[in-house]
Amino acid sequence: MKIAFVGKGGSGKTTLSSLFIRRLAALGRPVVAVDADINQHLGVALGLDDDRAAKIPALGDHLPEIKDWLRGANPRIASAAAMVKTTPPGTGSRLLRLRGDDPVHALGQDVEGVTLLATGPFNDDDLGVACYHSKTGAVELYLNHLVDGAGEYVVVDMTAGADTFASGLFTRFDLMFLVAEPTRKGVGVYRQYVEYARDYDVAIAVVGNKVQNDEDVAYLRANTGDDLLTWVGQSAAVRAFEQGRSGVALEDANTAALDAMLAAVDARGKDWDGYLRQAVQFHLKNAESWANRAVGADLAEQVDPEFRYPV
């Protein structure tokens, strides 16, 4: 299953995504974690020190190699340079399996049984001339070419705010956890996400964070309705994680919230035909908007009408 954590800046989505990833690993589930936030903090949240986290190879720095490997022998893609972030797989493309032997997963860092991939931060060459989607494009290609099986999980910590919707990446998930504080700003971001996602069959579940009492829960339920799945309260364990201390067990109520999230993920069905259909839709949209001009070719020809995911 492909899972995204989204929310406004400061909502705690990186903290909650790291807790969820840790829970999956503790249960023995195969999991790939992807830090796709412009502020690269997921590695540290999972327990790496700053130096090790900073040394994880950036997917965005290896796009040419990733593209060349993924296109394989696909005759519709002339070269890696002709491949854009939305290019869907076709006959002859190389597909990925979770934590497989391939150039993408080879860039990952093992963190206590979790494979951690990172888009990488802005560097000096990016400032003033590039947007962060030049980095997250590698994640979109990864998800479009990944055939995940039952009981396998990819968890992506997305960039904060509505910038999530600036590319087709938001449609690449089986479930999107929206982390919301019990505040007007928190539920305002929820309403914005629901509005943007309305026409794209994106499943959103709200996870309340920094919940202190029943009034906070009631506020979230009044403003998010049935989309409120569960909530996480104040946590001494989380504070210990953030301070670099270990050995403090997560509270039972917060562990139960993580298990409710996992149950919601596992209850989702897979619609591979719909997944491919959306990939093609956004590829054609991007081709017409900018990619044809950028590449100098009609990228609609990259769509293989005969291709189906081998599941």
C-alpha positions as CSV (number, residue, x, y, z in Angstrom):
1,M,0.0,0.0,0.0
2,K,1.1,3.5,-0.8
3,I,0.5,6.0,2.0
4,A,1.0,9.8,2.3
5,F,1.2,12.0,5.3
6,V,0.1,15.6,4.6
7,G,-0.9,18.6,6.6
8,K,0.0,22.2,7.3
9,G,3.5,23.1,8.5
10,G,4.0,22.4,12.2
11,S,1.0,20.0,12.4
12,G,3.3,17.1,13.3
13,K,3.0,15.1,10.1
14,T,6.7,14.1,10.1
15,T,6.4,13.0,13.8
16,L,3.3,11.0,13.1
17,S,4.7,9.5,9.9
18,S,7.8,8.4,11.8
19,L,5.7,6.8,14.5
20,F,3.6,5.0,11.9
21,I,6.7,3.7,10.2
22,R,8.2,2.6,13.5
23,R,5.0,0.7,14.2
24,L,5.0,-1.0,10.9
25,A,8.7,-2.1,11.4
26,A,7.9,-3.3,15.0
27,L,5.1,-5.5,13.6
28,G,7.6,-7.0,11.1
29,R,6.0,-5.4,8.0
30,P,8.2,-4.6,5.0
31,V,8.3,-0.8,4.7
32,V,10.0,1.9,2.6
33,A,9.9,5.4,4.0
34,V,10.3,8.4,1.7
35,D,11.2,11.9,2.9
36,A,9.6,14.1,0.2
37,D,9.4,17.2,2.4
38,I,11.4,20.3,1.5
39,N,12.5,20.2,5.1
40,Q,14.3,16.8,5.3
41,H,13.6,15.7,8.9
42,L,12.2,12.2,8.5
43,G,15.6,10.5,8.9
44,V,16.2,12.2,12.3
45,A,12.7,11.4,13.4
46,L,13.4,7.8,12.7
47,G,16.5,7.8,14.9
48,L,19.4,8.8,12.6
49,D,21.8,11.4,13.8
50,D,22.1,14.6,11.8
51,D,25.3,13.5,10.0
52,R,23.9,10.1,8.8
53,A,20.6,11.6,7.8
54,A,22.4,14.3,5.7
55,K,24.5,11.6,3.9
56,I,21.5,9.7,2.4
57,P,21.8,10.0,-1.4
58,A,19.2,12.4,-2.8
59,L,16.9,10.8,-5.3
60,G,16.7,14.1,-7.1
61,D,20.4,14.0,-7.7
62,H,20.2,10.7,-9.5
63,L,17.2,11.3,-11.8
64,P,19.1,10.5,-15.1
65,E,20.2,7.1,-13.8
66,I,16.8,6.3,-12.4
67,K,15.0,7.3,-15.6
68,D,17.4,5.3,-17.8
69,W,16.9,2.2,-15.6
70,L,13.1,2.5,-15.5
71,R,12.6,3.1,-19.2
72,G,14.4,-0.2,-19.9
73,A,13.5,-1.4,-23.4
74,N,10.4,0.7,-23.7
75,P,10.4,1.8,-27.4
76,R,8.1,4.7,-26.7
77,I,10.7,6.5,-24.6
78,A,13.6,7.5,-26.8
79,S,16.0,8.4,-24.0
80,A,16.2,9.3,-20.3
81,A,16.1,12.9,-21.3
82,A,12.7,12.4,-22.9
83,M,11.3,10.9,-19.7
84,V,9.5,13.3,-17.4
85,K,8.2,12.8,-13.9
86,T,4.7,11.8,-15.1
87,T,5.9,9.3,-17.8
88,P,3.9,6.1,-17.1
89,P,5.3,2.6,-17.5
90,G,4.8,0.7,-20.7
91,T,5.8,-2.5,-22.5
92,G,9.5,-2.9,-21.9
93,S,9.7,-0.6,-18.9
94,R,11.4,-2.0,-15.8
95,L,9.1,-2.1,-12.8
96,L,10.1,-2.0,-9.2
97,R,9.3,-4.3,-6.3
98,L,9.4,-3.1,-2.8
99,R,13.0,-3.1,-1.5
100,G,14.1,-4.8,-4.7
101,D,17.6,-5.0,-6.2
102,D,17.5,-1.9,-8.3
103,P,19.1,1.6,-8.6
104,V,16.3,3.3,-6.7
105,H,16.3,1.2,-3.6
106,A,20.1,1.1,-3.7
107,L,20.0,4.8,-2.7
108,G,18.2,4.0,0.5
109,Q,19.6,3.9,4.0
110,D,18.6,1.0,6.3
111,V,17.2,2.4,9.6
112,E,16.3,-0.5,11.9
113,G,14.8,-2.6,9.2
114,V,13.2,0.4,7.3
115,T,14.5,1.4,3.9
116,L,14.7,5.2,4.0
117,L,14.7,7.2,0.7
118,A,15.1,10.9,0.5
119,T,14.4,13.4,-2.2
120,G,17.1,15.7,-0.9
121,P,17.1,19.3,0.1
122,F,17.6,22.4,-2.0
123,N,21.2,23.0,-2.8
124,D,22.9,26.2,-3.9
125,D,22.4,25.4,-7.6
126,D,18.6,25.1,-7.1
127,L,18.0,28.4,-5.2
128,G,16.2,30.9,-7.4
129,V,16.0,28.7,-10.5
130,A,14.1,25.5,-9.5
131,C,11.0,24.5,-7.6
132,Y,10.9,21.5,-5.3
133,H,9.0,19.4,-7.8
134,S,12.3,18.9,-9.6
135,K,13.1,16.8,-6.5
136,T,9.8,15.1,-5.9
137,G,9.6,14.1,-9.6
138,A,11.8,11.1,-8.6
139,V,9.1,10.0,-6.1
140,E,6.4,10.2,-8.7
141,L,8.4,8.1,-11.1
142,Y,9.1,5.6,-8.2
143,L,5.5,5.2,-7.3
144,N,4.3,5.0,-10.9
145,H,6.7,2.1,-11.5
146,L,6.3,0.3,-8.2
147,V,4.2,-2.8,-8.0
148,D,3.6,-3.2,-4.3
149,G,2.2,-6.4,-3.0
150,A,-0.1,-7.4,-0.1
151,G,1.4,-6.5,3.3
152,E,4.0,-4.1,1.8
153,Y,4.0,-0.4,2.6
154,V,5.5,2.8,1.2
155,V,5.1,5.7,3.5
156,V,5.8,9.2,2.1
157,D,6.2,12.3,4.3
158,M,5.0,15.0,1.9
159,T,5.8,18.6,1.7
160,A,3.6,20.8,3.9
161,G,0.6,22.8,2.8
162,A,-1.4,22.8,-0.4
163,D,1.8,22.5,-2.4
164,T,1.0,18.8,-2.3
165,F,-1.4,19.4,-5.1
166,A,1.0,21.2,-7.4
167,S,1.7,17.9,-9.2
168,G,-0.1,14.6,-9.9
169,L,1.9,13.0,-7.0
170,F,-1.2,13.5,-4.7
171,T,-3.1,10.8,-6.7
172,R,-0.4,8.1,-6.3
173,F,-1.5,6.9,-2.9
174,D,-4.0,4.3,-1.6
175,L,-4.6,6.4,1.5
176,M,-3.7,10.0,2.5
177,F,-3.4,10.7,6.2
178,L,-4.1,14.4,6.8
179,V,-2.6,15.4,10.2
180,A,-4.8,18.1,11.7
181,E,-4.4,20.1,14.9
182,P,-7.7,20.9,16.7
183,T,-7.6,24.6,15.6
184,R,-9.2,26.7,13.0
185,K,-6.0,26.6,10.9
186,G,-5.9,22.8,11.2
187,V,-9.4,22.2,10.0
188,G,-9.0,24.9,7.4
189,V,-6.2,23.0,5.7
190,Y,-8.5,19.9,5.9
191,R,-11.2,21.7,4.0
192,Q,-8.7,22.9,1.4
193,Y,-7.4,19.4,0.8
194,V,-10.9,17.9,0.5
195,E,-11.8,20.6,-2.1
196,Y,-8.7,20.0,-4.2
197,A,-9.0,16.2,-4.0
198,R,-12.7,16.0,-4.7
199,D,-12.6,15.2,-8.4
200,Y,-9.7,12.7,-8.2
201,D,-10.9,9.9,-6.1
202,V,-8.3,10.5,-3.4
203,A,-9.0,8.8,-0.1
204,I,-8.3,11.1,2.9
205,A,-8.4,10.1,6.5
206,V,-7.9,12.8,9.2
207,V,-5.6,12.0,12.1
208,G,-5.9,14.5,14.9
209,N,-2.6,15.6,16.6
210,K,-1.7,17.4,19.8
211,V,-5.1,16.5,21.2
212,Q,-5.4,17.4,24.9
213,N,-9.0,16.6,25.9
214,D,-12.5,15.6,24.8
215,E,-13.2,19.1,23.7
216,D,-10.4,18.9,21.1
217,V,-11.8,15.6,19.8
218,A,-15.3,17.1,19.6
219,Y,-13.9,20.1,17.7
220,L,-12.2,17.9,15.1
221,R,-15.3,15.7,14.7
222,A,-17.6,18.7,14.3
223,N,-15.3,20.0,11.5
224,T,-14.2,16.9,9.8
225,G,-17.1,14.5,10.3
226,D,-16.6,10.9,9.3
227,D,-13.2,11.7,7.9
228,L,-11.8,11.8,11.4
229,L,-10.2,8.4,11.9
230,T,-8.3,8.7,15.1
231,W,-6.1,11.1,17.1
232,V,-2.9,11.2,19.0
233,G,-2.5,13.0,22.3
234,Q,0.4,14.6,24.2
235,S,3.2,12.1,24.5
236,A,6.2,11.8,26.8
237,A,7.6,9.1,24.4
238,V,7.4,11.5,21.4
239,R,9.1,14.2,23.4
240,A,11.8,11.7,24.3
241,F,12.2,10.8,20.6
242,E,12.5,14.4,19.7
243,Q,15.2,14.9,22.3
244,G,17.2,12.0,21.1
245,R,16.4,9.8,24.1
246,S,15.4,6.1,23.7
247,G,13.7,3.6,26.0
248,V,10.5,5.5,26.5
249,A,7.5,3.4,25.4
250,L,4.7,5.0,23.4
251,E,1.5,5.3,25.4
252,D,-1.1,2.6,24.9
253,A,-3.7,5.1,23.6
254,N,-1.3,6.4,21.0
255,T,-0.3,2.9,20.0
256,A,-3.9,2.1,19.5
257,A,-4.3,5.2,17.2
258,L,-1.4,3.9,15.0
259,D,-3.1,0.5,14.9
260,A,-6.3,2.1,13.8
261,M,-4.4,3.8,11.0
262,L,-2.9,0.5,9.9
263,A,-6.3,-1.1,9.9
264,A,-7.6,1.6,7.7
265,V,-4.8,1.1,5.3
266,D,-5.2,-2.6,5.2
267,A,-8.9,-2.2,4.5
268,R,-8.2,-0.3,1.3
269,G,-8.6,-2.2,-2.0
270,K,-6.2,-1.9,-5.0
271,D,-7.5,-0.6,-8.3
272,W,-4.5,-1.0,-10.6
273,D,-6.5,0.0,-13.7
274,G,-7.7,3.2,-12.1
275,Y,-4.2,3.9,-10.8
276,L,-2.8,3.6,-14.3
277,R,-5.7,5.6,-15.8
278,Q,-4.9,8.5,-13.4
279,A,-1.2,8.3,-14.2
280,V,-2.0,8.6,-17.9
281,Q,-4.4,11.5,-17.3
282,F,-1.8,13.6,-15.4
283,H,0.9,12.7,-17.9
284,L,-1.2,14.0,-20.8
285,K,-2.1,17.1,-18.8
286,N,1.6,17.8,-18.1
287,A,2.6,17.0,-21.6
288,E,0.2,19.6,-23.0
289,S,1.0,22.2,-20.3
290,W,4.8,22.2,-20.4
291,A,6.5,18.9,-21.0
292,N,6.1,18.8,-24.8
293,R,7.8,22.1,-25.1
294,A,10.6,21.2,-22.6
295,V,11.4,17.9,-24.4
296,G,10.7,19.0,-27.9
297,A,8.4,16.0,-28.7
298,D,4.8,14.9,-28.3
299,L,4.9,13.0,-25.0
300,A,1.4,11.7,-25.5
301,E,3.1,9.1,-27.6
302,Q,4.7,7.7,-24.5
303,V,1.4,6.3,-23.4
304,D,1.1,2.5,-24.1
305,P,-2.6,1.6,-24.5
306,E,-1.7,-2.1,-24.1
307,F,0.1,-1.9,-20.8
308,R,-1.3,-3.3,-17.6
309,Y,0.4,-3.6,-14.2
310,P,1.4,-7.3,-13.7
311,V,-0.4,-8.0,-10.5
